[in-house]
Amino acid sequence: MTYLWLKAGHIIFVIFWMAGLFMLPRLFVYHQEAPEGSEEAAKFAEREQKLLKIILLPSIIVVWVLGIALAIVLDAWSQGWLHAKLLLVLILSGYHGYMSAYAKKLAHGERSLSGKQLRLLNEVPGLAVAIIVVLVIVKPF
């Protein structure tokens, strides 16, 4: 029964985390389209910070804690699919950190990425989560 509760919690918080990772780059696009220093740009910076602190940060922490707990319960440390999944989750965690840092830059008026680049970056979590789901469900190795 513990396994099922861990799994349910893990999936719920993965959904929260992915929703936030999908939403953040879209907010960045709208933020960059707002005139620099405007009230609109300030509102987007505030929304981005709320998304990061209220949804993304707690979600990533819970995802990691419950994911590690699941790996322990399953004793899956020697399984190849888990190694591949962990690599992808590390990449997603790095992406999360990168986007977090970009939010700070954007809040200070630095706009180093184009809207097109942000739209492309928005595809990273979708691709990663699709591969992760296949690894977890199919367990190809």
Number of C-alpha atoms within 10 A of each C-alpha: 6 9 14 10 12 18 15 13 16 22 15 14 21 20 15 18 24 19 15 21 25 18 14 23 23 17 18 27 18 13 25 20 13 16 12 17 11 10 11 15 21 19 14 21 22 14 16 25 18 12 17 21 13 12 17 23 16 14 22 19 13 17 21 18 13 19 19 17 16 19 15 12 12 10 10 14 12 9 12 14 20 18 15 16 19 16 13 17 19 13 15 19 15 12 16 22 13 11 19 19 12 18 25 14 14 22 22 13 16 13 16 11 13 13 18 10 12 17 15 11 17 17 13 15 23 15 10 15 18 10 14 21 12 13 18 13 9 10 13 9 10
